[in-house]
Amino acid sequence: MRISEVAEKVGVPVSTVRYYERIGLLAAPARTPSGYRAYDDGSATRLLFLTRARKLGLTCDQILELLPVWDGTHCSTTHEEVARLIDGKLAEIAARIEELSTFAAQLESVRQDLAAAPPPQACRDDLSCCVPSAPGCFVPLTALTSLTTLTARAG
């Protein structure tokens, strides 16, 4: 199959197939005499594995470590390893949710403080009139990253 056929069969853009080849997740296929990439069913199966693993939130590095375990034939070992990786993702998500919930509560507190006092005619030197400071209020880096990611996906 040509690159467009294997991409369509798996449901990914051609650029994804080329990217996976470039970073070593997918082996470069044989070439036809006219120079076209010629993929076999094994390449399509591997591409499907890569695509599904990425949709589970696994990183390319995690998949790279997982590929030798799977190798197209070791389903039970791969099953256990994928379950372990998913457990790690779930723990990461729970931690992010907790962090974002704490941040949301801090923002709500600041929002209430802003609503409780009308702004003065001129800004104060400490800017507490328009950008108040709340004790312990900080924006964790992962919260900003998560918010940026969520905003980008929503938009």
LINSUL-V972798 format. One line per field, one symbol per residue. psi: psi as a letter, one per 20 degrees, with the letter a starting at -180 (. if undefined). burial: 1 if it has 24 or more other ideal C-beta (glycine too) atoms within 12 Angstrom, else 0. Layout:
BEGIN
psi=???
burial=???
END
This chain:
BEGIN
psi=qrghghgghhkqqhhgggghghjjhpqprrqrhjjqpoqrhhhggghgggghghhijqrhggghhhghgfkiimgggggggggghgggggggggggggghgggghgghgggggghhpqqrhqqqhijihhmqpppjoqoqghggggggggghhh.
burial=10100110010100011001100011001000000010100011011111101100010001100110110000000100110010000000000100110010010001000000000000000000000100000000001001000000000
END
